[in-house]
């Protein structure tokens, strides 16, 4: 049987990935202005596919587009981070609980694989650190086998990454990092063991003491 062809990435897709990485990695910090002509030359494309990519990023709340040639990375807002945290306090424990009830052998294998080399993020995380943590949480979300829940949590994660980086501007110390490492392992163990209540409880604590929660306190002060 012939395998389906892998969709080719368009120039707009390439631009989207590159600009999104620059925003989430902190290379383009909140409030910074993006000159479209300059960025298009840097990426090696015309401004048309870049503009399409920026429209996608605007829909995700990562950039603002004016009537002219510049775009602006959206500022961090205490209210937005509060909203994200409120949503995740409800939905992440639900995903963990469902994952413990519905996980398959493949889900368990992916959760275990995502734990390998996973450590609490350092004070200045690179993009790979962010991707590794996303892989772990994505493995849990997907094990819930609730497509609407997975899609919602993926979107929340996109928005929350910038607040994680902001929180990490203040060193949380080795004890706090060790606690997060232990939570990652305990949560995975509960899901693999099929302990839905335990998984939800660990996830609730994980969110309540998360970088997002620290970012809210910093933004308010």
C-alpha positions as CSV (number, residue, x, y, z in Angstrom):
1,X,0.0,0.0,0.0
2,X,1.4,3.4,-0.9
3,X,2.0,5.8,2.0
4,X,0.3,9.2,1.8
5,X,2.6,11.9,0.7
6,X,3.8,14.3,3.4
7,X,2.4,17.8,2.8
8,X,5.1,20.2,1.5
9,X,5.7,23.3,3.7
10,X,4.8,26.5,2.0
11,X,6.9,29.7,2.3
12,X,4.3,31.0,4.7
13,X,4.6,27.8,6.8
14,X,8.4,28.3,7.0
15,X,8.0,32.0,7.9
16,X,5.4,31.1,10.6
17,X,7.7,28.6,12.2
18,X,10.7,30.9,12.2
19,X,8.9,33.9,13.5
20,X,7.1,31.9,16.2
21,X,10.4,30.4,17.4
22,X,11.9,33.9,17.6
23,X,9.0,35.1,19.7
24,X,8.8,32.1,22.0
25,X,12.6,32.0,22.4
26,X,12.8,35.6,23.5
27,X,14.8,36.8,20.5
28,X,11.8,39.0,19.6
29,X,10.8,40.1,23.1
30,X,7.3,41.5,24.1
31,X,6.7,44.9,22.7
32,X,9.4,44.7,20.1
33,X,8.7,46.0,16.5
34,X,9.2,43.6,13.6
35,X,10.1,45.3,10.3
36,X,8.5,43.1,7.7
37,X,10.8,44.0,4.8
38,X,14.0,43.4,6.9
39,X,12.7,40.1,8.3
40,X,11.6,38.8,4.9
41,X,15.1,39.4,3.6
42,X,16.6,37.6,6.6
43,X,14.4,34.6,6.1
44,X,14.9,34.7,2.3
45,X,11.3,35.2,1.2
46,X,9.0,38.0,-0.1
47,X,6.8,40.0,2.2
48,X,3.6,38.3,1.0
49,X,4.1,34.9,2.6
50,X,5.6,36.6,5.7
51,X,2.4,38.7,6.0
52,X,0.3,35.5,5.8
53,X,2.5,34.0,8.6
54,X,2.0,37.2,10.7
55,X,-1.7,36.9,10.3
56,X,-1.6,33.4,11.8
57,X,0.5,34.7,14.7
58,X,-2.0,37.5,15.2
59,X,-4.8,35.0,15.5
60,X,-2.8,33.2,18.2
61,X,-2.3,36.5,20.0
62,X,1.4,36.7,19.5
63,X,1.7,39.8,17.3
64,X,-0.3,42.9,16.5
65,X,-0.5,44.1,12.9
66,X,-0.8,47.8,11.9
67,X,-1.8,49.3,8.6
68,X,1.9,49.8,7.6
69,X,4.9,47.6,7.2
70,X,5.7,46.9,10.8
71,X,4.3,44.3,13.2
72,X,4.6,44.3,17.0
73,X,5.1,41.4,19.4
74,X,2.2,41.7,21.9
75,X,3.0,42.8,25.4
76,X,2.6,40.4,28.3
77,X,-0.6,41.1,30.3
78,X,-1.4,40.1,33.8
79,X,-5.1,39.6,32.8
80,X,-4.2,37.3,29.9
81,X,-1.9,35.2,32.1
82,X,-4.6,35.0,34.8
83,X,-7.1,33.8,32.2
84,X,-4.7,31.2,31.0
85,X,-4.0,30.0,34.5
86,X,-7.7,29.7,35.3
87,X,-8.3,27.6,32.2
88,X,-5.4,25.3,32.9
89,X,-6.4,24.8,36.5
90,X,-9.6,23.2,35.2
91,X,-8.5,21.5,32.0
92,X,-5.0,20.1,32.8
93,X,-6.2,18.0,35.8
94,X,-9.1,16.8,33.6
95,X,-6.7,15.7,30.9
96,X,-4.5,13.9,33.4
97,X,-7.5,12.1,34.9
98,X,-8.8,11.0,31.5
99,X,-5.2,10.0,30.5
100,X,-5.0,7.7,33.5
101,X,-8.3,6.1,32.4
102,X,-7.7,5.8,28.7
103,X,-3.9,5.6,28.1
104,X,-2.8,2.9,25.7
105,X,0.5,1.1,25.4
106,X,1.6,3.6,22.8
107,X,0.6,6.5,25.1
108,X,2.6,5.0,28.0
109,X,5.6,4.6,25.7
110,X,5.5,8.2,24.6
111,X,5.0,9.5,28.2
112,X,8.1,7.5,29.3
113,X,10.1,8.7,26.3
114,X,9.2,12.3,27.0
115,X,10.5,12.0,30.5
116,X,14.0,11.0,29.4
117,X,16.3,14.0,29.9
118,X,13.4,16.2,31.1
119,X,14.5,18.6,33.8
120,X,13.0,21.8,35.2
121,X,13.8,24.7,33.0
122,X,16.8,26.8,33.8
123,X,16.8,30.6,34.2
124,X,17.4,31.2,30.5
125,X,15.8,28.3,28.6
126,X,16.5,27.8,24.9
127,X,13.8,26.8,22.5
128,X,14.7,23.1,22.8
129,X,13.9,23.3,26.6
130,X,10.5,24.7,25.8
131,X,9.9,22.0,23.2
132,X,10.9,19.2,25.5
133,X,8.5,20.3,28.2
134,X,5.8,20.7,25.6
135,X,6.4,17.1,24.4
136,X,5.9,15.8,27.9
137,X,2.6,17.7,28.5
138,X,1.4,16.9,25.0
139,X,1.9,13.2,25.6
140,X,-0.4,13.5,28.6
141,X,-3.0,15.5,26.7
142,X,-3.1,13.1,23.8
143,X,-3.5,10.1,26.2
144,X,-6.8,11.7,27.3
145,X,-8.2,10.8,23.8
146,X,-10.5,13.8,23.9
147,X,-9.8,15.7,20.7
148,X,-11.5,19.0,21.8
149,X,-9.7,19.0,25.1
150,X,-6.3,18.3,23.3
151,X,-6.9,21.1,20.8
152,X,-7.8,23.6,23.6
153,X,-4.8,22.8,25.8
154,X,-2.5,23.0,22.8
155,X,-3.7,26.5,22.1
156,X,-3.3,27.5,25.8
157,X,0.2,26.1,25.8
158,X,1.2,28.3,22.8
159,X,0.2,31.4,24.7
160,X,1.7,30.4,28.0
161,X,5.2,29.8,26.8
162,X,6.1,33.5,26.9
163,X,4.9,33.8,30.5
164,X,7.0,30.9,31.5
165,X,10.1,32.6,30.1
166,X,9.1,35.8,31.8
167,X,8.8,34.0,35.2
168,X,12.2,32.5,34.7
169,X,13.9,35.9,34.7
170,X,13.8,35.4,38.5
171,X,15.8,32.4,39.7
172,X,13.4,30.0,41.5
173,X,16.2,28.1,43.1
174,X,17.3,24.4,43.2
175,X,14.6,23.2,45.6
176,X,11.8,24.5,43.5
177,X,13.3,23.0,40.4
178,X,13.8,19.6,42.2
179,X,10.1,19.8,43.2
180,X,9.0,20.2,39.6
181,X,11.2,17.3,38.5
182,X,9.5,15.1,41.1
183,X,6.1,16.3,40.0
184,X,6.8,15.3,36.5
185,X,7.8,11.7,37.5
186,X,4.9,11.4,40.0
187,X,2.4,12.5,37.5
188,X,3.7,10.1,34.9
189,X,3.6,7.2,37.4
190,X,0.0,8.0,38.4
191,X,-1.2,8.0,34.8
192,X,0.7,4.9,33.9
193,X,-0.7,3.1,37.0
194,X,-4.3,4.2,36.0
195,X,-4.7,6.4,39.1
196,X,-7.0,9.1,37.8
197,X,-7.7,10.9,41.1
198,X,-4.0,10.9,41.9
199,X,-3.0,12.1,38.5
200,X,-5.5,15.0,38.7
201,X,-4.3,15.9,42.2
202,X,-0.6,16.0,41.1
203,X,-1.5,18.1,38.0
204,X,-3.5,20.5,40.1
205,X,-0.5,21.1,42.4
206,X,1.8,21.3,39.3
207,X,-0.3,24.1,37.8
208,X,-0.8,26.0,41.1
209,X,3.0,26.2,41.7
210,X,3.8,26.6,38.0
211,X,5.9,29.3,36.2
212,X,2.6,30.8,35.0
213,X,1.5,31.3,38.6
214,X,4.8,33.0,39.4
215,X,4.4,35.2,36.3
216,X,1.0,36.4,37.5
217,X,2.5,37.5,40.8
218,X,5.3,39.3,39.0
219,X,3.1,41.0,36.5
220,X,0.7,42.3,39.2
221,X,3.6,43.7,41.2
